């Protein structure tokens, strides 16, 4: 049975991606705001932009998951519900009595400061007679009366009463209002890769290509959380250029800084944390306990984050393998000095108590060290992870006979 079930037909998939499409379009508009401009999300329209001179752009966003034979989003057709529902909504806004626009003069005054954009991932279609007729009107090849005649003919082609009702909203406008509306109407079609557009906008803000993802995820996460909190508090989601700059500038500044971007790059934790060599070394000197899962996990995450970030920085070209070698040499020197201090002359300790004290002392000293990498000092947490990684290989240890025990 190939027919989609009722559950499939009403699944959240299509609606969810439609909401995400609107959200990321809004994010991209925020990233491109100019001084004095404001962007709103589901305030005056799906998205709206208010310019410094007070003029507004109302944006309706329509997304489709339907594909054509070539695997691209389907075209916007002349009788497309998305097209006519948007036009109908705007016509109702223009003549809205609640906003005092029943008179033609008030409607024309509104249109002097308001423009309209239908943005969609649907493709532009040369055979779309509505778009063709609007284009001819725009360039003077067709008078307004000719456009109206085209729309009346189009209405006669469909028996869909809903579409007919949408079309009537346009046909019922005063001719002067209709003409002004059409001159302020535009289309942005084929806008499919909306997240890629957001990242391109970030790149254009002088962010290095290897750090675009970091900025995108930081701003995206913060904006979603802030938007949720704003709506929960009963306020509208609307941000001026100045507000956006104030709240999110730090995420851009961090990416532009000369310092390394430390990411949470923890891979899957080992099935048995106690099987790691560096953990065995710490357990054997009583630094940690086997049943302290919290600390075992914490130290493991430090080690994996150190290793993951080093690999990422090499991949991005932020550092070279020579830089890593230099860090390990410096770590080895710190360890060697601490080891000699704990075991003078590299002689074995006189008793077990002295051995444990010496081993713990070495670990405690190294945990205070900030390892240098490419002329920068890594934070203590990352540096600790570096020592844990080196003791896991192991190329260093804490007990006097660590080589015999762990190699």
C-alpha positions as CSV (number, residue, x, y, z in Angstrom):
1,X,0.0,0.0,0.0
2,X,1.7,3.2,-1.2
3,X,-0.7,5.8,0.0
4,X,0.6,7.8,2.9
5,X,-1.0,7.1,6.2
6,X,-2.9,9.8,8.1
7,X,0.0,9.9,10.6
8,X,2.5,10.5,7.8
9,X,0.3,13.2,6.3
10,X,0.1,15.1,9.5
11,X,3.6,14.5,10.7
12,X,5.6,17.4,12.1
13,X,8.3,17.0,9.5
14,X,7.0,19.5,7.0
15,X,5.9,22.0,9.6
16,X,9.1,21.7,11.6
17,X,11.4,22.4,8.6
18,X,9.1,25.3,7.6
19,X,9.5,26.9,11.1
20,X,13.3,26.3,10.9
21,X,13.4,27.9,7.5
22,X,11.7,31.0,8.9
23,X,14.0,31.1,11.9
24,X,17.2,30.8,9.9
25,X,16.0,33.4,7.4
26,X,15.5,35.7,10.4
27,X,19.0,34.9,11.7
28,X,20.5,35.7,8.3
29,X,18.6,39.1,8.3
30,X,20.0,39.8,11.8
31,X,23.5,39.1,10.5
32,X,23.0,41.6,7.7
33,X,21.4,44.4,9.7
34,X,22.8,47.9,9.2
35,X,23.0,50.7,11.8
36,X,19.5,52.0,12.6
37,X,17.7,48.9,11.3
38,X,15.6,46.4,13.2
39,X,14.5,42.8,12.4
40,X,11.4,41.2,13.9
41,X,10.4,37.5,13.9
42,X,6.6,36.8,13.8
43,X,5.8,40.3,14.8
44,X,4.4,42.2,11.8
45,X,4.9,39.2,9.5
46,X,6.9,36.0,9.4
47,X,9.9,38.3,9.4
48,X,10.0,42.0,9.0
49,X,12.8,44.6,8.6
50,X,12.4,48.2,9.7
51,X,14.8,50.6,8.2
52,X,16.4,53.7,9.7
53,X,13.9,56.0,7.8
54,X,10.9,54.1,9.3
55,X,10.1,52.2,6.1
56,X,9.2,48.5,6.6
57,X,9.7,45.3,4.6
58,X,7.2,42.6,5.4
59,X,8.4,39.1,4.5
60,X,6.3,36.0,4.0
61,X,8.4,32.8,4.0
62,X,7.2,29.6,2.3
63,X,9.2,26.3,2.3
64,X,8.5,23.1,0.5
65,X,10.0,19.6,0.9
66,X,8.5,18.6,-2.5
67,X,11.0,17.9,-5.2
68,X,10.8,17.9,-9.0
69,X,12.2,15.2,-11.3
70,X,15.7,16.8,-11.0
71,X,15.6,16.6,-7.2
72,X,15.2,20.4,-6.8
73,X,12.4,22.1,-4.9
74,X,9.3,22.4,-7.0
75,X,8.4,25.6,-8.9
76,X,6.1,28.3,-7.7
77,X,3.1,28.0,-10.0
78,X,0.6,30.6,-11.1
79,X,-2.2,29.1,-8.8
80,X,0.2,28.1,-6.0
81,X,-1.6,28.4,-2.6
82,X,1.7,29.8,-1.1
83,X,1.7,32.6,-3.6
84,X,-2.0,33.6,-3.3
85,X,-2.2,33.1,0.5
86,X,0.7,35.5,0.9
87,X,-0.8,38.1,-1.4
88,X,-4.2,37.7,0.3
89,X,-2.6,38.2,3.7
90,X,-0.9,41.4,2.6
91,X,-4.1,42.7,1.0
92,X,-5.9,42.2,4.3
93,X,-3.1,44.1,6.1
94,X,-3.3,47.0,3.7
95,X,-7.1,47.5,4.3
96,X,-7.1,46.5,7.9
97,X,-9.8,48.5,9.7
98,X,-8.2,47.7,13.1
99,X,-5.3,49.8,12.1
100,X,-7.5,52.6,10.7
101,X,-7.0,51.9,7.0
102,X,-10.5,51.7,5.6
103,X,-10.0,54.8,3.5
104,X,-8.1,54.7,0.3
105,X,-5.9,57.6,1.3
106,X,-4.8,55.8,4.5
107,X,-4.0,52.6,2.4
108,X,-1.9,54.6,0.0
109,X,-0.1,56.3,2.9
110,X,0.6,52.9,4.4
111,X,2.1,51.7,1.1
112,X,4.4,54.7,0.9
113,X,6.3,53.2,3.8
114,X,5.7,49.5,3.4
115,X,7.1,46.9,0.9
116,X,6.5,43.2,0.6
117,X,8.7,40.2,-0.2
118,X,7.7,36.6,-0.8
119,X,10.8,34.4,-0.1
120,X,10.7,30.7,-0.8
121,X,12.9,27.8,-1.7
122,X,10.5,27.1,-4.5
123,X,12.1,27.8,-7.9
124,X,11.2,30.6,-10.2
125,X,9.1,29.4,-13.2
126,X,9.2,31.1,-16.5
127,X,5.8,29.7,-17.2
128,X,4.3,31.3,-14.1
129,X,1.9,33.8,-15.8
130,X,1.4,35.8,-12.6
131,X,5.1,36.5,-12.2
132,X,5.3,37.3,-15.9
133,X,2.4,39.7,-15.8
134,X,3.8,41.4,-12.7
135,X,7.2,41.7,-14.4
136,X,5.6,43.2,-17.5
137,X,3.7,45.7,-15.3
138,X,7.0,46.6,-13.5
139,X,8.9,47.4,-16.7
140,X,6.0,49.3,-18.3
141,X,5.2,46.7,-20.9
142,X,1.7,46.2,-19.5
143,X,-0.7,48.7,-17.9
144,X,-2.3,48.0,-14.5
145,X,-5.6,47.2,-16.2
146,X,-3.9,44.6,-18.3
147,X,-2.5,42.9,-15.2
148,X,-5.9,42.9,-13.6
149,X,-7.4,41.3,-16.8
150,X,-4.7,38.6,-16.5
151,X,-5.6,37.8,-12.9
152,X,-9.3,37.7,-13.7
153,X,-8.6,35.2,-16.4
154,X,-6.5,33.2,-14.1
155,X,-9.3,33.1,-11.5
156,X,-11.6,31.7,-14.1
157,X,-9.2,28.8,-14.7
158,X,-9.6,27.3,-11.2
159,X,-12.5,25.9,-9.3
160,X,-10.7,26.0,-6.0
161,X,-12.8,28.3,-4.0
162,X,-10.0,29.0,-1.5
163,X,-7.7,30.2,-4.2
164,X,-10.5,32.2,-5.8
165,X,-11.1,33.9,-2.4
166,X,-7.4,34.7,-2.2
167,X,-7.4,36.2,-5.7
168,X,-10.5,38.3,-4.8
169,X,-8.6,40.0,-2.0
170,X,-6.3,41.5,-4.7
171,X,-9.1,42.2,-7.2
172,X,-11.1,44.0,-4.5
173,X,-8.4,46.6,-3.8
174,X,-8.9,50.1,-5.2
175,X,-7.0,50.3,-8.5
176,X,-4.6,52.9,-7.1
177,X,-3.9,50.9,-4.0
178,X,-3.5,47.7,-6.1
179,X,-1.0,49.5,-8.4
180,X,1.0,50.8,-5.4
181,X,1.0,47.4,-3.8
182,X,2.3,45.7,-7.0
183,X,5.2,48.3,-7.2
184,X,6.2,47.4,-3.7
185,X,5.9,43.7,-4.2
186,X,9.0,41.5,-4.8
187,X,10.0,37.8,-4.9
188,X,13.0,36.0,-3.6
189,X,12.8,32.4,-5.0
190,X,15.2,29.5,-5.0
191,X,16.4,30.4,-1.5
192,X,17.1,26.8,-0.5
193,X,20.4,26.6,1.4
194,X,19.4,29.0,4.1
195,X,21.9,27.8,6.7
196,X,24.7,28.1,4.1
197,X,23.6,31.7,3.6
198,X,23.9,32.4,7.3
199,X,27.4,31.0,7.3
200,X,28.3,33.0,4.3
201,X,27.0,36.1,6.1
202,X,29.3,35.3,9.0
203,X,32.3,34.8,6.7
204,X,31.7,38.2,5.2
205,X,32.2,39.7,8.7
206,X,35.9,39.0,8.5
207,X,35.7,35.7,10.3
208,X,38.3,33.2,9.3
209,X,36.7,30.2,7.3
210,X,37.9,27.7,10.0
211,X,35.9,29.6,12.7
212,X,32.7,30.2,10.8
213,X,31.1,27.1,12.3
214,X,32.0,28.2,15.8
215,X,30.4,31.6,15.4
216,X,27.3,30.0,13.7
217,X,26.7,27.5,16.5
218,X,27.4,30.0,19.3
219,X,25.0,32.7,17.8
220,X,22.4,30.1,16.8
221,X,22.3,28.5,20.2
222,X,22.1,31.8,22.0
223,X,19.5,33.3,19.7
224,X,17.2,30.2,20.1
225,X,17.5,30.3,23.9
226,X,16.9,34.1,24.0
227,X,13.9,33.8,21.6
228,X,12.3,31.2,23.8
229,X,12.8,33.3,26.9
230,X,11.5,36.4,25.1
231,X,8.3,34.6,24.0
232,X,7.8,33.0,27.4
233,X,8.0,36.4,29.0
234,X,5.2,37.6,26.7
235,X,7.5,39.9,24.6
236,X,8.0,40.1,20.8
237,X,11.1,38.9,19.1
238,X,12.6,42.0,17.7
239,X,16.2,43.1,17.6
240,X,17.8,46.3,16.5
241,X,21.3,46.4,14.9
242,X,22.6,47.9,18.2
243,X,20.9,45.2,20.3
244,X,22.2,42.4,18.2
245,X,25.7,43.9,18.2
246,X,25.6,44.2,22.0
247,X,24.4,40.7,22.7
248,X,26.3,38.7,20.1
249,X,29.4,40.7,19.3
250,X,31.5,38.8,21.8
251,X,30.9,35.6,19.8
252,X,32.5,37.3,16.7
253,X,35.3,38.9,18.7
254,X,36.3,35.5,20.2
255,X,36.6,34.0,16.7
256,X,38.7,37.0,15.5
257,X,41.1,36.8,18.4
258,X,44.5,35.4,18.0
259,X,43.8,32.8,20.7
260,X,42.8,29.3,20.0
261,X,39.1,28.5,20.0
262,X,38.7,25.6,22.5
263,X,35.8,23.4,21.4
264,X,34.0,20.7,23.2
265,X,35.3,17.8,21.1
266,X,34.8,14.9,23.5
267,X,34.6,11.7,21.5
268,X,32.8,8.7,22.9
269,X,34.0,7.8,26.3
270,X,35.8,4.4,26.8
271,X,33.5,1.6,27.9
272,X,35.6,1.1,31.0
273,X,37.2,4.3,32.3
274,X,39.5,2.4,34.6
275,X,41.2,0.6,31.7
276,X,42.9,3.8,30.5
277,X,46.6,3.8,31.3
278,X,46.6,7.4,32.7
279,X,43.7,6.4,35.0
280,X,45.6,3.3,36.2
281,X,48.6,5.5,37.0
282,X,46.5,7.8,39.2
283,X,44.7,4.9,40.8
284,X,47.9,3.2,41.7
285,X,49.2,6.2,43.7
286,X,45.8,6.8,45.4
287,X,45.2,10.1,43.7
288,X,41.7,9.0,42.7
289,X,39.4,6.1,43.6
290,X,37.9,3.5,41.3
291,X,34.4,4.1,42.4
292,X,34.6,7.9,41.8
293,X,32.9,7.8,38.4
294,X,32.5,11.6,38.4
295,X,36.2,12.3,38.6
296,X,37.1,9.5,36.3
297,X,34.8,11.0,33.7
298,X,36.0,14.5,34.2
299,X,39.7,13.6,33.8
300,X,38.8,11.5,30.7
301,X,36.9,14.3,29.1
302,X,40.0,16.6,29.7
303,X,42.2,14.2,28.0
304,X,39.9,13.6,25.0
305,X,39.2,17.3,24.6
306,X,42.9,18.1,24.6
307,X,43.5,15.5,21.9
308,X,40.5,16.5,19.9
309,X,41.3,20.2,19.9
310,X,45.0,19.5,18.9
311,X,43.8,17.4,15.9
312,X,41.2,20.1,14.9
313,X,43.8,22.9,15.1
314,X,46.2,21.0,12.9
315,X,43.4,20.2,10.5
316,X,42.5,23.9,10.3
317,X,46.1,25.1,9.9
318,X,46.1,27.0,13.2
319,X,49.1,25.0,14.3
320,X,51.6,22.5,12.8
321,X,52.9,19.2,13.9
322,X,56.1,21.0,14.9
323,X,54.1,23.1,17.3
324,X,52.7,20.0,18.9
325,X,56.2,18.5,19.2
326,X,57.4,21.6,20.9
327,X,54.5,21.5,23.4
328,X,55.4,17.8,24.2
329,X,59.0,18.7,24.6
330,X,58.1,21.5,27.0
331,X,55.7,19.1,28.9
332,X,58.5,16.6,29.1
333,X,60.8,19.2,30.6
334,X,58.3,20.2,33.2
335,X,57.7,16.5,34.1
336,X,61.5,15.7,34.1
337,X,62.1,18.6,36.6
338,X,59.2,17.5,38.8
339,X,60.4,13.9,38.6
340,X,63.9,14.8,39.7
341,X,62.6,16.9,42.5
342,X,60.5,13.9,43.7
343,X,63.2,11.3,43.2
344,X,66.6,13.1,43.8
345,X,69.3,11.4,41.7
346,X,66.5,9.2,40.3
347,X,67.0,7.0,43.3
348,X,64.0,4.9,44.5
349,X,62.2,6.1,47.5
350,X,63.1,4.5,50.9
351,X,59.6,3.2,51.6
352,X,56.1,3.0,50.2
353,X,54.9,6.0,52.0
354,X,57.7,8.2,50.6
355,X,57.0,6.7,47.1
356,X,53.3,7.6,47.2
357,X,54.1,11.1,48.5
358,X,56.7,11.7,45.7
359,X,54.3,10.4,43.0
360,X,51.4,12.6,44.2
361,X,53.7,15.6,44.5
362,X,54.7,15.2,40.8
363,X,51.1,15.1,39.7
364,X,50.1,18.1,41.9
365,X,53.0,20.2,40.5
366,X,52.1,19.4,36.9
367,X,48.5,20.3,37.4
368,X,49.5,23.9,38.1
369,X,51.3,24.2,34.7
370,X,50.0,26.0,31.7
371,X,51.5,24.3,28.6
372,X,52.7,26.6,25.8
373,X,51.4,26.0,22.3
374,X,52.5,28.2,19.4
375,X,53.5,31.1,21.7
376,X,50.3,30.9,23.7
377,X,49.6,29.3,27.1
378,X,46.8,26.8,27.2
379,X,44.3,27.0,30.0
380,X,44.9,24.8,33.0
381,X,42.0,22.4,32.1
382,X,43.5,21.9,28.6
383,X,47.0,21.6,30.0
384,X,45.9,19.0,32.5
385,X,44.4,17.1,29.6
386,X,47.7,17.3,27.9
387,X,49.6,15.7,30.8
388,X,46.8,13.0,31.1
389,X,47.2,12.3,27.3
390,X,51.0,12.0,27.6
391,X,50.8,9.7,30.6
392,X,48.2,7.6,28.8
393,X,50.5,6.7,25.9
394,X,52.6,6.5,28.3
395,X,55.6,8.7,27.8
396,X,55.7,9.9,31.4
397,X,54.6,8.5,34.7
398,X,54.5,9.3,38.4
399,X,56.0,6.3,40.2
400,X,59.7,5.7,40.2
401,X,59.4,2.5,38.2
402,X,56.5,3.7,35.9
403,X,58.2,2.4,32.7
404,X,58.2,-1.2,34.1
405,X,54.6,-0.9,35.2
406,X,52.9,0.6,32.2
407,X,54.9,0.0,29.1
